Amino acid sequence: MTKPEAITFKQLRALSAVAACGSITQAAAQIGLTPPAVHTQLRLLEENFDCKLLNRGPGGASKAGATLTLQGDSVLAAAQVIEAALESCAQKVRAFNEGMEGAVVLGVVSTGKYFAPHLVALLKEAFPQVEVVLKIGNRDVIIAALQDGALDLAIMGRPPRRPEVVAVPLGPHPHVLIAPPEHPLAQQDMVLPDALFKEVFLAREEGSGTRILMTRYLDALGYGAPYKMIEMGTNETIKQSVIAGLGIAIISRHTVTEELRSGRLVELKADRLPLLRQWFLIRRADHAPNPATARVEAFIEAQNGAFLPN
């Protein structure tokens, strides 16, 4: 009874070489073995299949003229399939090792969703065999995913204290004060703090980096003076609410690029504004990046913030 587990690659290569060369002597020279060694591999293969795989020529299998039997042809076909599968596997493993294939999970805080798809498109163009999975969430969600090992890389503002990370600055991240163009404050060259604190501020939810930045700015500007605030869940809701006249907001300039350009929103001038921060590319310090992640990381760093909105 044939035992497939007893068949070796050396035996199959010996059979393939004899089929190609027509003799054991030439086959041995092709695959770097001695003729007796090739003969032994063929004998073991025939014993395992319990049949003759090779028709010896008039001078024996060592001379030219050796051909495969029907059974030998079947084994040769299987050997060729195995050889092709192994070569394909080797190419794929090589691609993984070189970072040309694989999967990379990129987390981006929600403020960055306005440029993140463009960045992912650049990555797919540069590395078509690398699957870049984009995850969007607020600061707390992205940090938690990083902590849990669910992200390979992340793009956010201020790097977290925990987990310990490697953080590379990508480019400027200005935050501005916005209002609708018809707002009374939009007519002023410089808005004074007293005027600001009479307004209603539209803010992101707790845990948002933009919310943290806004509260720190207003607390410092007003020395702890109270202010009115309405919490909203997304940047889009804040933008539309400001346009509708429900209040003003401190927000990433990268989220309102088109609205400022079209004139649907205006940037107010006030003390200490804009708030200049940085975008950072982050990964866990205790997790060595796989080859695909290392390539993606290097590509994003090399962009020098070119993918950020102007």
Wavefront OBJ file of the C-alpha trace (Angstrom):
o trace
v 0.000 0.000 0.000
v 1.382 3.385 -0.991
v 2.478 5.601 1.890
v 2.442 9.236 0.704
v 4.204 10.370 3.888
v 7.213 8.231 2.914
v 7.686 10.004 -0.422
v 10.482 12.579 -0.351
v 11.238 15.591 -2.520
v 14.612 14.010 -3.370
v 12.826 10.960 -4.830
v 10.457 13.095 -6.900
v 13.302 15.285 -8.155
v 15.216 12.175 -9.202
v 12.225 10.948 -11.203
v 11.713 14.358 -12.820
v 15.385 14.580 -13.778
v 15.411 11.108 -15.362
v 12.227 11.937 -17.293
v 13.858 15.128 -18.603
v 17.291 13.651 -19.363
v 16.412 10.103 -20.412
v 19.116 8.462 -18.283
v 20.187 8.159 -14.675
v 23.735 9.275 -15.457
v 22.621 12.584 -17.014
v 19.939 13.082 -14.367
v 22.541 12.653 -11.615
v 24.741 15.319 -13.188
v 21.741 17.687 -13.457
v 20.671 17.455 -9.811
v 24.130 17.082 -8.266
v 23.928 13.464 -7.082
v 25.828 10.310 -7.997
v 24.158 7.799 -10.344
v 23.892 5.202 -7.528
v 22.170 7.785 -5.332
v 19.642 8.559 -8.078
v 19.109 4.833 -8.626
v 18.436 4.399 -4.897
v 15.861 7.218 -4.863
v 14.040 5.685 -7.836
v 14.079 2.221 -6.249
v 12.591 3.550 -3.008
v 9.923 5.411 -4.959
v 8.992 2.291 -6.945
v 8.881 0.199 -3.774
v 6.536 2.681 -2.162
v 4.163 2.712 -5.156
v 4.640 -1.061 -5.617
v 5.040 -0.711 -9.379
v 7.594 0.048 -12.073
v 7.837 3.793 -12.786
v 10.674 3.705 -15.298
v 11.171 1.734 -18.543
v 14.880 1.052 -18.835
v 16.434 1.533 -22.277
v 18.433 -1.127 -24.148
v 21.554 -0.223 -22.156
v 19.744 0.023 -18.831
v 18.451 3.090 -17.025
v 21.948 4.535 -16.755
v 22.095 4.942 -20.543
v 19.948 7.169 -22.752
v 16.505 5.903 -23.670
v 14.878 5.524 -20.265
v 11.210 6.497 -20.316
v 8.436 6.679 -17.742
v 5.652 4.125 -17.472
v 2.034 5.247 -17.279
v 2.352 5.084 -13.513
v 5.555 7.063 -13.714
v 3.805 9.750 -15.781
v 1.167 10.078 -13.051
v 3.798 10.444 -10.343
v 5.699 12.972 -12.504
v 2.540 15.067 -12.967
v 2.052 15.143 -9.197
v 5.719 16.055 -8.693
v 5.363 18.982 -11.100
v 2.275 20.236 -9.250
v 4.139 20.002 -5.949
v 7.175 21.804 -7.407
v 5.003 24.610 -8.763
v 3.144 24.939 -5.444
v 6.418 25.137 -3.531
v 7.799 27.779 -5.881
v 4.614 29.818 -5.510
v 4.832 29.408 -1.742
v 8.487 30.494 -1.758
v 7.618 33.614 -3.727
v 4.811 34.486 -1.321
v 6.992 33.927 1.750
v 9.709 36.047 0.131
v 7.151 38.801 -0.453
v 6.038 38.613 3.195
v 9.654 38.698 4.360
v 10.361 41.763 2.218
v 7.162 43.511 3.311
v 5.623 43.451 -0.170
v 2.639 41.398 1.004
v 0.709 41.219 4.244
v -1.832 43.232 6.180
v -1.374 46.436 8.171
v -4.052 47.883 10.450
v -3.800 51.677 10.567
v -5.759 53.519 13.251
v -6.541 57.201 12.739
v -8.311 59.546 15.150
v -11.566 60.833 13.716
v -10.119 64.289 13.035
v -7.782 62.621 10.538
v -10.516 60.936 8.525
v -10.423 63.832 6.071
v -6.946 62.898 4.831
v -6.646 59.227 5.868
v -8.408 57.762 2.765
v -6.005 59.667 0.498
v -3.062 58.279 2.473
v -4.418 54.730 2.199
v -4.802 55.215 -1.579
v -1.141 56.245 -1.772
v -0.169 53.148 0.199
v -2.190 50.842 -2.041
v -0.549 52.359 -5.099
v 2.927 51.897 -3.593
v 2.263 48.403 -2.174
v -0.597 46.812 -4.148
v -0.187 43.433 -2.401
v -0.334 44.899 1.110
v -3.822 45.134 2.599
v -4.088 48.379 4.564
v -7.064 48.246 6.935
v -8.194 51.691 8.106
v -9.768 52.051 11.559
v -11.287 55.404 12.587
v -12.164 56.344 16.166
v -11.798 59.048 18.782
v -8.607 59.353 20.775
v -9.694 56.984 23.552
v -10.802 54.315 21.077
v -7.541 54.457 19.115
v -5.394 54.352 22.274
v -7.398 51.382 23.606
v -6.978 49.533 20.293
v -3.252 50.272 20.374
v -3.094 48.980 23.945
v -4.918 45.788 22.956
v -2.590 45.152 20.022
v -5.428 45.609 17.517
v -3.489 48.262 15.580
v -0.103 48.079 13.886
v 0.212 51.842 13.440
v -1.798 54.896 14.473
v -1.967 58.545 13.481
v -3.031 61.019 16.150
v -2.065 64.244 17.838
v -0.432 64.136 21.253
v 1.104 60.661 21.810
v -0.344 58.710 24.749
v 1.584 58.045 27.948
v 0.385 54.451 27.934
v 1.123 52.242 26.162
v 4.723 53.242 25.596
v 5.062 54.172 21.929
v 7.498 55.180 19.240
v 6.157 58.497 17.883
v 7.388 60.217 14.723
v 6.111 63.733 13.859
v 4.429 63.877 10.458
v 3.502 67.523 10.051
v 1.687 70.502 11.546
v -1.810 70.136 12.934
v -3.309 73.607 13.478
v -6.553 74.106 15.397
v -8.631 77.180 14.635
v -11.691 79.008 15.898
v -14.505 78.935 13.340
v -17.768 80.816 12.889
v -20.242 81.421 10.059
v -19.253 84.372 7.843
v -22.219 86.492 9.003
v -21.330 86.124 12.694
v -20.618 89.466 14.463
v -17.201 88.222 15.600
v -16.255 87.544 11.975
v -16.154 91.299 11.393
v -13.490 91.874 14.051
v -9.771 91.896 13.315
v -9.039 90.371 16.720
v -11.635 88.817 19.009
v -11.117 89.691 22.667
v -11.543 87.084 25.424
v -14.564 88.861 26.938
v -16.393 88.569 23.615
v -15.445 84.922 23.234
v -16.813 83.900 26.603
v -20.242 85.229 25.687
v -20.499 82.663 22.904
v -21.646 79.051 22.916
v -18.881 76.587 22.089
v -19.681 73.433 20.169
v -17.389 70.627 21.315
v -16.598 66.970 20.706
v -17.317 64.259 23.263
v -15.196 63.483 26.310
v -11.995 61.708 25.307
v -11.624 63.572 22.052
v -8.227 65.186 21.506
v -9.921 68.267 20.059
v -12.116 68.557 23.167
v -9.059 68.312 25.440
v -7.266 70.995 23.439
v -10.288 73.304 23.476
v -10.882 73.073 27.223
v -7.217 73.667 27.996
v -7.163 76.719 25.734
v -10.319 78.256 27.170
v -9.320 77.530 30.779
v -5.971 79.228 30.204
v -7.450 82.151 28.276
v -10.194 82.856 30.779
v -8.279 81.845 33.921
v -10.947 79.272 34.678
v -13.942 81.464 33.765
v -17.080 79.458 32.914
v -18.336 79.155 29.356
v -21.314 77.610 27.605
v -20.711 74.387 25.742
v -22.817 71.979 23.702
v -21.377 68.506 23.155
v -21.619 66.905 19.717
v -20.439 63.538 18.534
v -18.698 64.257 15.241
v -16.756 66.957 13.449
v -19.345 66.941 10.677
v -22.116 67.725 13.147
v -20.055 70.545 14.631
v -19.317 72.039 11.211
v -22.934 71.981 10.118
v -24.068 73.389 13.454
v -21.600 76.277 13.224
v -22.770 76.987 9.671
v -26.350 76.985 10.981
v -25.423 79.555 13.647
v -25.761 77.364 16.740
v -22.373 78.398 18.100
v -18.663 78.652 17.388
v -16.020 75.944 17.682
v -12.342 75.224 18.017
v -11.563 72.517 15.497
v -8.745 71.076 13.432
v -8.150 73.210 10.365
v -7.730 69.971 8.427
v -11.408 69.165 8.997
v -12.695 72.462 7.589
v -10.368 73.072 4.651
v -13.141 73.003 2.045
v -15.581 75.056 4.130
v -12.977 77.787 4.702
v -12.042 77.786 1.028
v -15.669 78.069 -0.090
v -16.513 80.748 2.467
v -19.152 78.762 4.313
v -16.998 79.147 7.436
v -14.451 81.738 8.503
v -11.473 81.517 10.814
v -11.644 83.943 13.720
v -8.527 85.712 14.954
v -7.994 85.570 18.687
v -5.195 85.521 21.218
v -2.924 82.427 21.012
v -4.680 81.127 17.901
v -4.236 79.056 15.870
v -3.215 76.352 18.300
v -0.281 74.663 16.594
v 0.126 70.970 17.250
v 1.686 68.051 15.387
v 0.399 64.898 13.800
v 2.312 61.804 14.915
v 2.744 58.333 13.475
v 2.698 55.927 16.403
v 3.374 52.274 17.070
v 3.854 50.234 20.216
v 7.439 50.446 21.469
v 7.339 46.865 22.717
v 6.059 45.395 19.434
v 8.608 44.893 16.660
v 6.883 45.750 13.350
v 6.444 42.990 10.806
v 8.043 43.625 7.373
v 4.835 45.001 5.817
v 4.270 47.356 8.758
v 7.900 48.514 8.569
v 7.504 49.349 4.863
v 4.248 51.225 5.434
v 5.757 53.080 8.389
v 8.795 54.141 6.341
v 6.592 55.239 3.428
v 4.377 57.427 5.623
v 7.407 59.006 7.306
v 9.000 59.733 3.919
v 5.909 61.702 2.851
v 6.896 64.484 5.291
v 3.231 65.365 5.717
v 2.592 65.808 1.954
v -0.747 63.988 2.351
v -2.006 66.543 4.905
v -4.490 69.160 3.647
v -3.090 72.546 2.736
l 1 2 3 4 5 6 7 8 9 10 11 12 13 14 15 16 17 18 19 20 21 22 23 24 25 26 27 28 29 30 31 32 33 34 35 36 37 38 39 40 41 42 43 44 45 46 47 48 49 50 51 52 53 54 55 56 57 58 59 60 61 62 63 64 65 66 67 68 69 70 71 72 73 74 75 76 77 78 79 80 81 82 83 84 85 86 87 88 89 90 91 92 93 94 95 96 97 98 99 100 101 102 103 104 105 106 107 108 109 110 111 112 113 114 115 116 117 118 119 120 121 122 123 124 125 126 127 128 129 130 131 132 133 134 135 136 137 138 139 140 141 142 143 144 145 146 147 148 149 150 151 152 153 154 155 156 157 158 159 160 161 162 163 164 165 166 167 168 169 170 171 172 173 174 175 176 177 178 179 180 181 182 183 184 185 186 187 188 189 190 191 192 193 194 195 196 197 198 199 200 201 202 203 204 205 206 207 208 209 210 211 212 213 214 215 216 217 218 219 220 221 222 223 224 225 226 227 228 229 230 231 232 233 234 235 236 237 238 239 240 241 242 243 244 245 246 247 248 249 250 251 252 253 254 255 256 257 258 259 260 261 262 263 264 265 266 267 268 269 270 271 272 273 274 275 276 277 278 279 280 281 282 283 284 285 286 287 288 289 290 291 292 293 294 295 296 297 298 299 300 301 302 303 304 305 306 307 308 309 310
